[in-house]
Amino acid sequence: MKNLILIRHAKSSWEVPMQDKDRGLTSQGVNDAHNVSTHIKTLIPKTFIMMSSPAKRTIDTALIFAQNLAYPVESIIYNNDLYTFDEKKLEKLIKSLSNMFETVFLFCHNGAVTNFVNTFGDKKIENLPTAGFVNITFDTDDWNKINDGKIIKMVFPKNLR
């Protein structure tokens, strides 16, 4: 069984002109990341790894989740391939994960994450909101063979306010 946890970065700011990768979180984004990560504490397995896009907003989101889930921040894996908005690239990365990992948290970007959930999950979503959490399980022991996943839990910040 493979367990994939997808998290879209929390709300970021467009107010200051800067490179896309350098955009940080808004105060609402920080609050939403704290609320979702605190809410899911009891819903996740005891062991997992975390991987994040190198964009500042995903790094900041991953750091908040790590802090609230007692995951060592120095163990977060930053992967340039997660800085994508294309679900095919996201799928390729997921299918290339080491089979030694049973549960993987991925902090990534939209539209890749929404489209991935709609392709591999058993429920459709219109849009994974910022700081949104989706847990999908796959009945296989090989990441390369994931298909027809079952969505175990979805948590959206608006439902926690």
Stockholm file with secondary structure:
# STOCKHOLM 1.0

chainA/1-161         MKNLILIRHAKSSWEVPMQDKDRGLTSQGVNDAHNVSTHIKTLIPKTFIMMSSPAKRTIDTALIFAQNLAYPVESIIYNNDLYTFDEKKLEKLIKSLSNMFETVFLFCHNGAVTNFVNTFGDKKIENLPTAGFVNITFDTDDWNKINDGKIIKMVFPKNLR
#=GR chainA/1-161 SS CEEEEEEECCCBCCSSCCCGGGCCBCHHHHHHHHHHHHHTGGGSCSCCEEEECSSHHHHHHHHHHHHHTTCCGGGCEECGGGSCSCHHHHHHHHHTSCTTCSEEEEEECTTHHHHHHHHHSSSCCSCCCTTCEEEEEESCSCGGGCCSCEEEEEECGGGTC
#=GC SS_cons         CEEEEEEECCCBCCSSCCCGGGCCBCHHHHHHHHHHHHHTGGGSCSCCEEEECSSHHHHHHHHHHHHHTTCCGGGCEECGGGSCSCHHHHHHHHHTSCTTCSEEEEEECTTHHHHHHHHHSSSCCSCCCTTCEEEEEESCSCGGGCCSCEEEEEECGGGTC
//
